[in-house]
């Protein structure tokens, strides 16, 4: 096994390790994939699953995911049944964002000590940003790319890997009832009218037994 201490503790470039080294795969079933979409629209008008690919899309003038919500429109996969509040957890998936999608969150960790989220990864004009601020990766349109998110809750640290390389690290927003999501969720401003992302090979990992 490669040096997993680099992955868990060190925010400098990795010691030649794969992001999943030292982690245990947590098996997923269809019950772990909860789909959220505009409440007034049938699922098949905002989501498809074919040949192992989840395709999720939304429009800027869509309704939120339930009638009482005041949030922005979304079509997302919420990982159900694997909420966490301690330990070291990892999300992995391969994403594809078509040219033109902008101002869309494609992956997030929901839950925090304060606020709604611990991590937001958004696409703006082909680049990925942490919320609307720090640059994570550039030039991601029209290609499949691997996304790994490691959350060390006990140390309060987050790391984001793109195609196996660590691209970003930051302190988290404190403990909470935490879970992973992916898909498309419109940002509060500066969004395209149509937003889409595709996902395949989604996996969840946990450090330790």
N, C-alpha and C positions, 0 to 999 in steps of 0.2 A: 504493500500500500504506500502511496506517495505521502508526502508530508502534509497532513491535514491541518496542522497548526497554522500554516500559511493561510489557509482558506478561512479559518474561524477567527483568527486574531489579527492578522496582518492586513493593513489597508494599502500597503505598497504592492507593486506588481507581484503576481503569483510566482511561486517557486516551481514552475513547470507543471503544476497540478491541474487536473480537470475539476471544474466546479463541483461535480458530484462525488469526487473521491472522499471516502470516509462516511458517506451518507447511506442510509438504508432506504430503498424504494418502498413507498407506501402504496399498496395496490388500490387502484381506483375502479369503481363500477359505475354504470350509468346513473345510479342514485346519487353519486357525488357531484354530478353536473346539473346544477339548478340554473335554468335559463330565465333571464329577466329581459323584458322587452316592453315597448309602449303598451300600456294596459288596454287600449281600445283596438289593437290590431292583432290579428291571428299570428301565431308564432311563425308560420311558414312564409309570411310576408316580410320577415326581418331576420330569418335564420334558416340555414340549410346545413345538412351534414351528408357528405358524399365522398366515398373513397378515402375515409379517414380524416377529411378536412371539415372543420367547423367554419362556416362563413357567416359572419355577423355584420349587419349594416343598420344604419339609422339615418334619419333626416333631421335637420336642424329644427324643424317645426313639429316634430313628433311630440306626443305626450310623454310624461314620465312613466315609470314602471308601475305605479299604482295611483289611484285617483286622489289620495291625500298627500302625495309627495309634491314638493316644490323644487325638486332637483331637475337637472338637465336630462334630455332624452338619452336612452342607453339601450343597447342590446348586448348583454354580457353573460358570461358563464361565471357563476358564483360556486366556488368549491365548497360543497356542503358536507357536513359531518366530520370535517378535519379542522375545526376552529382550534386555535392554540393561544396560550397565554404565557408560555415559558419554553425554554429549550432553543434549539437551532433547527429551523425549518427552511425548506427550499422549494421553490416553484421552477419548473422547467417546461418550455414549450417552444415550438417553431412557429414564427409569426410571418405574415405577409401583409403589407399595407400598400394598396394600389395608389398610384400617383393621383393627386387631387385631394385625398383625405388629409385634413389639417385641423388642429385644435381638438384632437380626439385622444382620450386616454385609452390605451390599449392593454395596460396591465396595472394592477394596483394591489396593495394590501389595505384592506378595510379594517378600521379599528385603531384606536390610539387613546392615550391618557387624556388628551385634549384634541378636539376636532374629530372629523369623521374618518380620516385616513392616516396611515403611516407612510405610505409610498404611493406616488402617482407617476406613471411613465406615459408621457404624451408625445404624439407626433405633431410637429409643426413644420410644414413644407419639406417633409422628408427626413427631418432630423428628430431624434428622440431627446426629450428634456425631462428633468426632474421637476414635476409640476410645470410651471411656465418659465423656470429659471435656468438652472445649470444644464449645460449640454452634456448628454450621455453618449450619443453616437450620431454620426452624420450619414447622409445618403442611404436611406433605408427603403426608399420606394421600389416597388416592383421586383422584390427579391425575397426569398425565404431567409430568415435569420434566426439563430438560436438565442433564446432569452433564458437566463438563469438569474433568479433573485434569491439571495440568502439572507435570512433574518435571524440574527442572534439576539433573541429577546433578552437573555440574561445580561449580555454585555451592552445592549441598547444600540446595536450596529446593524446597518444594512449594506449589502453589496450587490451590484448589478453587473452581470457579465453578458456580453454580446459575442456570439460565435466563439465561446470558450475563453474570451479575454476579459479580464476585469476592467470595466470602463468607468465605474463610479462607486464611491463609498460615502456614507453619511450617517450621522446619528439618527436614531429613530425618534418617534414622537411619544415615547413612553409606553408602558404596558397597557393591554386592553384585551377585549375579545377580538381576536385577529383571524382573518381569513383572506385567501387569495381570490382574485377575480381577473378575467381577461375578456377582451371583446372590443366594443367601442362605447365610450361614454363621453358625451360632448363637454368640452371645457366651458367655463362661464362666459368667455368672449373669444373673438377671433377664430371662429370655426367655419369650416366649409359647410355647404348645404348638405352634401352627401358624405357620409363617413363609413368606412368599412375596414375590417381586419379579418384575417383568416388565421386559424390556429390548427396545429396538428401535433401529435405525440406529446400531449400534455401529461406531465408527471409531477408528483409530489414526493419529496424526500424529507427524511428526518435524521438528525445526527444521533448516534447512539442506538441503544436497544429499543 
